[in-house]
Amino acid sequence: MSSPTETIHRVLDSFRIETPSWGYSDTGTRFGKFHQPAAAIDLDDKLADAAHVHRLTGCCPTVATHVLWDFSPGTDAAVVASKAASLGISIGSINPNLFQDQIYKLGSVGSPFEMARDQALAHIIDCIKLGQVTGSKAVSLWFADGTNYPGQDSIRARKHRFEAALKEAHGHLAKDQILLVEYKPFEPAFYQTDLADWGMSFLTAKKAGPQAKVLVDTGHHYLSQNIEQIVAWLLDEDMLGGFHFNDRRYADDDLTLGSIDPYQIFRIFHEIHLFAWERGGLYPEIEYMIDQSHNLKPKIEAMLQTVCTAQELYAKAALVDHEALLAAQKKGNIVDSELCLKKAFNTDVTDGIAAWRASKGLEADPLIAHRATGYAEKAAAERSKRRQELGIATEHSYA
């Protein structure tokens, strides 16, 4: 039986987390945004920041991009991929933008208007082709589609439009590409959202084709939703394609992972480790990605917090004694079964993770290491000057 340290090293060796390009730039809510002087201005800045995070953590080799935000018309995707490679990272999931254009007022692929549906489908296919140029594996689909009023549109007709569009898009995938189909219970559609839960994404992905899977955003659920049960079911059906990591107090708050409920994230990871243990140590292919809005916290520090928290909880969940758990479950011993999880969750894995980092030539604490580099201060000075030269007017927070 492996020691805790050996287990931590083993699971962290294969744990990869993708950071999002938009997490490095100024983002906010519908109420506004609070600018930060060190925030990325363009894709080059985002790639530099993502590479910095990877150098500090050793587990973030890819960066997700959002088309339209990152790839303006005329952008050479091959050049972008080359720039990323020169920094020691690569382009990760490609995220189509299916919600900002005025034509999407009543939806994208679910719209009652054929012109809107055609534009949305063409954009998805373009993103698939973009991924083939950059070497990206995943195309991550989130839709704002839905209706706000009863009778606004046919719910079943919208379902059929989704099925047809995703099946068509699936046919354009390369053999090594996947479609990740996300879901969200509400916002911006408040009467009905076309893909409102994991079951709807599951069925839509199934009809699209074998290279379509479900993406679970940890913030896209109602309060008290049992997300680990959803994960367990998707694992059992071979339909769990990936995660968007964040935390929430109410719904899609996009807070840093584990800031509200770290035990929930632990329980999700436990289901994945248990599934692998039952298969003789064979882990499923899952895309682990961050999707957060760092509107108040410093961008890179927030990213590092989430990455380190994810590593910590993933490592703790790997320490659950599965044999003892199974034995307790067979006896119907509820107390001991629960204690198997609690014991692992309460284990201090700080030294084990520090040892893993040392074995990779990394500093023990990425956040402290980041602050010591002065990277944020240098970026703030350079980017503030560049904003002035570009005529970008911002009022930075005093915090």
N, C-alpha and C positions, 0 to 999 in steps of 0.2 A: 504494500500500500504506500502511495506517495506521501511525502511529508507536505505540510501546508505550503512551505516555501517552494517546493518542487511543483506543486499544483498551480500556485500563482504564476510561476515562470511559464509553465506549459500553456496555460490559457491566455496569458497576456501576449505570448509570442505570436498568436494568430488573431488577436483582437484588433481590428482596424476601424477607425472612426473617421468619417468624412465630414469636413467642415464646409459651411456654406459661404459662397462669395458675398452674399447679401448681409451676412452677419458681421462683416468687417466695415461696411459703409454706414452712412447715416440713414437709419430707418426709424419708423415710429408707428403711431397709431393713427386712426382717422381724426384724432384730435390735434395731431401735430407731432413734431419731432424735436428733440433736443440735440443740437449739433455738438460734435466732439472734434477738437482740432486734429487729433490723430486718426480720425476716420478716413478710410480709403476714398479716394476721389474717382478712380477709374479701375479697370480690370487689372492693370499692371500693379497697382497698389494692393488690390485684393490678393493677387497671386503671391506678392511679396509677404503679406501678412500671414497667409496660409502656410507658406514655406517656413516662416519663422515659428509658427505653432508646431509644425511637424518636427523641426530641428529640436525643439524643447521637449516634445513628448515621445517622439519616435513611433507614433501610431496613427498619424493623420496624413497618409501619403497622397490623398486625393482631395480635390476641392470641387464642390457642386457649383454649377453655373446656372443662371436664370436667363434664358434667352429673352431678348429685348433689353434687359438690364445690362447684360454683359456682352452680347453679340449684336452690335448695331449693324444696320445694312452696310455691306461692304467689308465687314470684318473677316479676315482670313483665318478660318478655324485652325488650319494647319500651323500657322504662325503662332497662334495662341497656345496650341499644344506644345510647340517647340519652346516657347518662353517658359511654360510651366516645367517642362523637363529640365531646362537649364537651372531651375531653382531647386530641383530635387523632388518635385511633386508631379502629379498628372491631373488631367481634367477628369472629374468623376461624373456623377449623374447630370444629365441634361434636363432642365426643368422648363417646359414650354410655358408661355404666358398666355393664358386663355381667359383673362378677366379684365384687362385694362382697356382694350380697344372699345370704342363707342359702339361698334357693331355687336358687341357681346352684352348689350343692355338686358336682353331677355335670355341670355345663355350662349354657350359656344356650340358644342356638338349636340346639345339638347335643345337648342333654340328652335322656335317654330318657323324661323326664316332660313330657307335653304342657303342663301348667300352667307349667312353667319356660320352655318354648319360646314359649308365648303371651305371657308377661310380657316376655321379651326382645325379641320382635318388636314388641310394642306400644311398648316403650321406644325402640327404634330409630326407629320411625315418629314418635313424639313428638319425638325429636331432629331429625328431618328438618323437621318443622313448626316447631320452635324456630328452626332455621336460616333458615327462610323469613321469620320475624318479625324476626330480627336482621340479615338481609341476608347471611348466611353462605353461602359457595359450597360448602364441603366438609363432609361428615359422615365422620369418621375412625373406622373400625371395627377395634378390637383385641379378640380373643377369648382368654380363658384356657381355652377348651374343650379337652378331651382326656381321656385315661384314664391311670391310673397302674399298672394291672395287666393282664396278658394275659387276654383273655376277659371283661373288665369290661363291654364293650359292643361292638356291631357297628361296625367301622370304616366299612364302606360305608353302613350305615344313617345314621351320623352325617354322612357326606358328603352324603347325599341331604337330610337335614334342613337343612343349611347352604344348599344350593342353593335349596331351596324358600323359606326365610326371606329370603334376600337378593334373590331374584327378586320376592317380594312387597314388600319394602321399596323396591326400585328403582322400582316402580310409583307410589310416593308422591312421588318427586323432582320438583321444579320443573325447567323446561328448563335453567336455568343452574346446577343443583346437580350434584355428583358424589359418589359413594360411593368412599371410599378403603379398600381391603381390605388390612390388614396381615397379616404372618405372623411366626411365631416358632418356632424349632426345638424348644424345650423350656421348661419352667417356666411355670406351676406343674404342668402335666401332664408326667410324666417317662417314661411308656411310649410314648405317641403323642400328639402335638398335632394337633388337627383341621386347622389351617392351618399346616403346619410349614415350608413353604418357598415360594419365589416361584412355582413351578409350580402349587402347590395354590391359591394366591391368584389366579393368572392364570386358571386354569380356572373357579374359583368366580365371579370377577368377570365373565368372558365369559358365563357362563350367567345371571348376574343381569341384564345388559343393557348397552347401549352407554355409559351414564353411570357405569359402575363401572370403576375402574382399580386398579392395584396400588400400595401404599405400601411403600417400602423404608426400614426402620429400620436404620441402619448398624451398630447393635449386635446385631441379631437374626440373627446368623450364627455358624456354627462357626468355630473358629480356622483361618486360612489360606484361608477361602472367598474366591473371586474375585468380589467384589461388583461391580466395574466390568463384568465379563462379564454379570452379571445385568442391570445397567443397560442395556448395549448391546442385549441381546436384547429387553428391554421397550420400549426406544425404537423398535426396528425393527418391533415389533408394535403400536405405538401404544397401549401398555398401562401406561406409566409415569405414575402420577398424582401422586406426591409422595414426599418424604423426611421422615424424622424424624432430625435430626442429633444425633449423640452419638459417643462413642468408647468402646472397650472393650479391656481386656487379656485377658479370658477370653470373656465372652459379653455379656449385657445389663447391662453395668456402669454405663451412663448417665454416662460421664465427659465432660468438656468436649471439644468437637470438636477433633481434631488433637492432643490431648495425648499420644496414644500413637503414632499413625501418620498424620502429615499427608500423606505421599506417597500413601496410599491414597485420601484424600479428593480430592487433586489428580487422581489417575487417573480417579476417578468424574466429576469436573467436565470432564476432558478429553474423555470419551466424549460428553458433552452438547454441548460446543462443536464437536467434530468432526461430530456429527450435524447441527448447525445449519449448519455450513460447507458440508457436502455438499448442503444444501437451499437454498443461496444466502443464508444468514444468517437463515433462518426458524427461530426457537427454538420447541420444543414448550411447551405450557402445563404447568408443573410447580409443585406446591405445595412450597415449601421451609420446613420447620418444625423447631423445636428440641424435643427431648424428652429432658430430662436431670434427674437428681436431684442437686441441689446440697446435699448433706448436710454437707459439710465447708467448701467455699469459700463466701465471702459471695455471696448470691443474685444481686445485680445485677452484681457484678464477674465472676462466672462466666458470666452471660448475655452480658456485653459481650465477654468473651474469645472465646466461641464465635462471636458475630456477626462480630467483627473477623477471626478466623481464617478463617471461611467466605468473607468478602470477599477476603481475601488469596489464598487458594487458588483461588478462582473467577477472580480476575484473572490469577494466574500461568498457570492452565490455558488462558486465552484467548490467551496469548502463544505457544503452540505454533505453529511454522511448518508449517501443514498441507500446503502444496505441497511443501516439502522432505521432510516425512514420507512423503507419498504416493510421491514419486520414489524415496526410499530403499526403501520397501516393494516397489515394482515391480521393483527390482533385487535383492531378497532381501538387502539390506544391513542386517543385524540391528544392528550396532554404531551406524551412523548413525541408524537408526530410533529406537533407545533414547535416543541423545543428543539427539534433537529434544525428547523429553519432559524429560530431565534438565536441559537448558539452560533451559527455561522454568521448571521447578521451582526452580532455583537463582537465578533472577532476583530481585533486590531490588525489590519493587514499593512500598516504603514511601513514597517521594516521590510516585509516581503516585497512590496512594490518598489521600495527604494533600492533593494538589492537587484531587482530586475532591471531597473533603470541604470544602475551602476554597470551591470553586465553589458549594457548597450552603449556605454560611454555617455550617459545622460546625467544631468544633475538630479539630486533626490527630490527636489520640489520645483516643478516647472514654473510656478507662479513667482517664486523668489528669484529663480534664475532669469526670468523675463525682466523683472524689475531691475535686476543688476546690470542688464545689458544697456539700459537707457534707450531701448528701441522706440518706445512710445514717445519719449521726449524728442528724439531725433525726427520721427515721423511727423509729429505735431508741428515742429518748426518748418520742416521742408514743405509739408502740405498746406500749411497756413499761407506761406509765401506763394505757393503755386495757385492757391485759390484767389489771392489778390491779383496775380498776373492774369488769371483767366476771367476775372471779374465776377467770381462766385461770391455773392454776399451771404454771410452767415453771422449769426450772433451766438457765440458759444456760451454754454452754461458755466457758471463760476465754480461748480462743484468739481 
